[in-house]
Amino acid sequence: MSAPDRRVSPPRLPRSLIVGLIEAHQRGALHLPIFHAGDVLPLLDGDEREIAAAAVILAADRVFYPEVSDGG
């Protein structure tokens, strides 16, 4: 699997959709897309399914981290 394109921000998605996409991926029904870090990291504070989904995404390095401007 190729590394995420760090230049293009993926669409923001709700928790339930992310969990569903990851579960579909685990069944072999879907290629694992790139997810926005702002959507993935909060899953780590969620229920068991959300934590499992976040773990899959993070382990596969399918997270887009937006660049932070230093104000300069």
C-alpha positions in Angstrom: 0.0 0.0 0.0 1.4 3.4 -0.9 2.0 6.2 1.6 -0.7 8.8 2.0 -0.5 11.9 -0.1 0.2 14.5 2.5 -0.8 17.4 0.2 -4.5 16.5 -0.2 -6.8 16.7 2.8 -9.4 13.9 2.8 -13.0 14.7 3.5 -14.0 14.8 7.2 -16.2 11.8 8.2 -18.4 11.0 11.2 -17.3 8.3 13.6 -20.0 5.8 12.6 -19.0 6.0 8.9 -15.3 5.5 9.7 -16.0 2.4 11.8 -18.2 1.0 9.0 -15.5 1.6 6.4 -12.9 -0.1 8.5 -15.1 -3.1 9.2 -15.8 -3.3 5.4 -12.1 -3.2 4.8 -11.4 -6.0 7.2 -14.0 -8.1 5.4 -12.0 -7.4 2.1 -14.8 -5.3 0.6 -12.9 -2.0 0.5 -9.5 -0.5 -0.1 -8.4 1.4 3.0 -8.7 5.1 2.3 -6.8 8.0 4.0 -8.6 9.6 6.9 -8.2 13.0 8.5 -6.3 12.9 11.8 -9.0 15.2 13.3 -11.5 12.3 12.8 -9.2 9.4 13.7 -7.6 10.5 16.9 -10.8 11.1 18.8 -11.8 7.5 18.0 -9.2 6.5 20.6 -11.5 7.8 23.3 -14.5 5.9 22.0 -16.0 2.5 22.4 -14.3 -0.8 21.5 -15.2 -0.7 17.8 -14.0 2.9 17.5 -10.7 2.1 19.2 -10.2 -0.9 16.9 -10.9 1.2 13.8 -8.4 3.8 14.9 -5.8 1.2 15.5 -6.2 -0.3 12.0 -6.0 3.2 10.5 -2.9 4.2 12.5 -1.1 0.9 12.0 -1.6 1.2 8.2 -0.3 4.8 8.2 -3.5 6.0 6.5 -3.8 9.3 8.4 -3.6 12.8 7.0 -2.0 15.2 9.4 -2.6 18.8 8.3 0.4 21.1 8.3 0.4 23.5 11.1 1.5 27.0 10.3 4.0 28.6 12.6 2.5 32.0 11.9 5.4 33.2 9.8 
